[in-house]
Amino acid sequence: MRFLRQDEHLPRYPIRVAYDDPNAAGALAQGVWEAVRLKARDRDVAIICVGTDRSTGDALGPLVGSRLAETLQSTKIQIFGTLDEPVHAVNLTEALTRLNRMSPVPFVIAVDACLGQVNSIGQISLHDGPLRPGAGVNKQLPPVGDIHITGIVNVGGYMEYFVLQNTRLQLVFRMARIIADGLAAGLDRRLRSGGEVLPFPACRPAPGGP
């Protein structure tokens, strides 16, 4: 897939691909590489994958984070949010605080599931600017990321929590693999040997958290 451009330097956002497109991971990889090359420059990269494994639809982020923690195991790229240590509504602010205390502050790529129209299910999008997590379920959470990737896992507009909990795992799993593989390939040119992936440290769960 060839991306249309506003000019010869900048990709046009959002970049959208269907999860079952044979070139989906490649299209995401190109978009990620261009965004990081032009916007991150010399900054280190961190990836924050938002979601919880207690809801099938909302498990997209932790599934991406866990796959990246394996794929990027020999790199210095920071991975926040895995199945073992998810980043969700309860501990998101703490995760962002830890990110902002890093010196220098890294370039952040955010990943999250979202709900949309029925004919958009399975679509993956790369956007410029921060993610607004929780917007689909009417939660007020802080924005995350310099760029972000979302995957539409089910239909929005009615009983969002129930819809997320009854989303097919097969769809979410396949979308997570595409996103993780696209991110890994897109960041390949920025990877430096000798480091380790540093998963997000455990946060103490708050009462009633996901």
Salt bridges, closest charged atoms under 4 A:
GLU8 OE2 - HIS9 NE2 3.30
GLU34 OE2 - ARG5 NH2 2.49
ASP44 OD1 - ARG192 NH2 2.39
GLU94 OE2 - ARG98 NH2 2.44
ASP128 OD1 - LYS39 NZ 3.11
ASP146 OD2 - ARG43 NH2 3.62
ASP181 OD1 - ARG67 NE 2.84
